[in-house]
Amino acid sequence: MASDSNTTPHHALTACRGSLLWVAGFSLCLNLLMLTPALYMLQVYDRVITTGSEETLLMLTLVVVFLFMVVGGLEWVRAGILVRLGNRFDAWVSEPLHAAMFRRGLRHAAGQSAWPLDDLATLRQGLAGGGLLAFFDVVWVPVYLGLLYLFDPWFGGFASLAGVILLALVVASEKATRGLLDEAGREQSGARELAAGNLRNAEALDAMGMLSSIAGRWLTRHRGGLWMQSRASDRAAMLSSLTRALRLLLQSLILGLGALLVLEERITPGMMIAGSILLGRVLSPVDQLVGSWRGIVGARAAYRRLEALFREQPPSPPAMSLPRPEGRLALENVTAGAPGGARPIVAGIDLRLEPGEQVGIIGPSASGKSTLARLVLGVWPAWDGCVRLDGADIARWDREALGPHLGYLPQDVELFSGTIGENIARFATVDSDKVIEAARRAGVHEMILRLPDGYDTRIEASGGVLSAGQRQRIGLARALYAKPALVFLDEPNSNLDHRGEQALAHAMGALREEGVTLLVISHRTGVLRGVDRLLVLESGRVRLFGPRDRVLARMAGRDSEAGAGKVARRRTSDSEAP
Ligand SMILES: Nc1ncnc2c1ncn2[C@@H]1O[C@H](COP(=O)(O)OP(=O)(O)OP(=O)(O)O)[C@@H](O)[C@H]1O
């Protein structure tokens, strides 16, 4: 069972058609066997009672007992196939779905939610549940109807009418609940995301006494979703009770109709009883459909959402496999913004870095420094121009193959659930030597050894046992793991103490010796002491770029000019003052 990145739910269903055919086959046998009670009644009333033969009754009863044992066995096997069908479907879809979710998260700031996994669970349950069986059973309704018509056209007509009425109720149920259920689903998943965000920021909320007001926002959405869900459930329950009562009534009425036909000598008493049983078989799939309608509608909506997700986030075309880069970086007149965004964040960026060069990036807040990092690392695509690593367009590299050659320390360091060793090794197979080497280069080895379980200390996604500075230093070790060719550090010293800063300066020195290209964003000048060149960004454009000292001198000159300008303006205004 191999899923590839192109496997959509539709493809997975097609791949599972073998199992679906088996379920259809079992359903065929079961539906044929379900004629047993009707045939038994027919024989008992019309043969046993009229002849008084006890042996016939015994034989018929033994046959019926055997057939019902077969029914039990077939139902059991069919249920097992359905469970495996759900699992098979999941196995096909889960991996490409996880990748599509990821692509969505990268491309849309608002797309970082795990609803597709909920949808996958809904769909899997829909496949393994009774809703699917109802569809297989519905196919057999015409056979039962045909038999009823053979008994007597009045019988067949009555059963057809009953089927149509119940079907109309199913349609009404669908219409009455679909909109509400969709809306309820959206509200509830919104409420879940809100709660997850609140939990992530629990300390800040508690510290600033924001818990009750933020809980109020969550409650409004949660209750809104619940209210819509309840309204949909009320309507569905009303229609489903009506359907059940109607079905029982119709089964009694057909006995009355049968009695009338017996009195008119159009059918035998056996046919009268068998007819009632057959009507039950006609109506039961409809009843089943009503019962599982919510699940069916939910599964269908989940299927459509997942198909849309795969359509919106197609896998990237297979990329070139290139040799290990040396770290030559070129940004050729690059303009870019957030994926899906309307306005560019950086524009006309043009710079070239040789392997081993170190560049410091400075600029006011929101000038586009972190955006530049995302571009250089190929996380966000360039809207215009091109980002090249060793001459190759970074967008064309295979992400999995390129990753080990890049080191990235984001501004908000996220560590993942697992051990410190696993985090440094980027969750690939842990190579202890490489992990320790990366930790040493980041100057964090001693600090890790002092932790309760050293490299095996478990951390949770939020960081758990670690302080912000420790997280940042372990993040640096992760960025340096396995000697990448290009490293981008986004404010690597924002949480560091003096020793941490020293370790960082040491790591930068080691990177220079190894010929690793380094870009480092920082608001603090200490870390920029060792860089070769400085790039000053302002409003998404390069204001200054050149050797560090010259840029610093130009900036100092500008500042003093600006300062002198201010003084001159003040003097002028002073002199203009009355
Ligand atoms: N995911 C995003 N979606 C839309 N806009 C974004 C996104 N990330 C950043 N921006 C916008 O891009 C602009 C530049 O942000 P960026 O994070 O690149 O700035 P920065 O120079 O790194 O700022 P800081 O020094 O405060 O970290 C900001 O106006 C920000 O609102």
The ligand as an ORCA input file, in Angstrom:
! r2SCAN-3c Opt
* xyz 0 1
  N       2.767     35.772      7.368
  C       2.567     37.055      7.045
  N       1.473     37.395      6.383
  C       1.255     38.700      6.036
  N       2.081     39.702      6.337
  C       3.196     39.411      7.017
  C       3.510     38.078      7.408
  N       4.680     38.095      8.061
  C       5.078     39.380      8.071
  N       4.193     40.172      7.461
  C       4.276     41.624      7.294
  O       5.490     41.931      6.665
  C       6.066     43.077      7.206
  C       7.517     42.785      7.539
  O       7.561     41.758      8.509
  P       8.921     41.066      8.921
  O       8.599     40.073      9.973
  O       9.627     40.617      7.708
  O       9.687     42.317      9.545
  P      11.008     42.367     10.414
  O      11.856     43.402      9.796
  O      11.584     41.006     10.581
  O      10.429     42.893     11.781
  P      10.983     42.657     13.276
  O      12.295     43.364     13.394
  O       9.943     43.316     14.109
  O      11.064     41.187     13.481
  C       5.230     43.466      8.414
  O       4.462     44.603      8.063
  C       4.333     42.290      8.653
  O       3.044     42.721      9.019
*
